[in-house]
Amino acid sequence: MQSIQNLIDSAVLDPDEKGGLRWPFGKASSGNRYNVVGVWHTMSSAYENSSIRLKVRHADRIDFRTTYGEASKEVFLKLKGIVSGLMDVETKGILDLLEDNLSLIWQHFLRCEPFLT
């Protein structure tokens, strides 16, 4: 367990590196038993009300074995009650709920006018 802790403790925060971390020369392994094979750093925010859950995440990751890395901005959207509403016979109510949720998303997250003026 101490070998893993030493490996973690030797990591250096570096925003210029893919994954946001780097290891000094010779410190990316510990005792020929553990090696760093990848790094994944995320920052996320979640927004929720009674009918919607929105999670926004910035992910910075690298796989040292393939030297493939990427930074991405990801959005996860969950519309609560939509599936159960679709199973009901009343489609007017579900269409109104869907329209209200999409309007909320547009007004608060997707509209670009404030950034263009």
Secondary structure as UniProt FT lines:
FT   HELIX           2..9
FT   STRAND          12..13
FT   TURN            15..16
FT   TURN            18..19
FT   STRAND          21..22
FT   TURN            25..26
FT   STRAND          29..30
FT   TURN            31..33
FT   STRAND          34..35
FT   STRAND          38..48
FT   STRAND          52..63
FT   TURN            64..67
FT   STRAND          68..79
FT   TURN            80..81
FT   HELIX           82..87
FT   HELIX           91..105
FT   HELIX           106..110
FT   HELIX           113..116
//
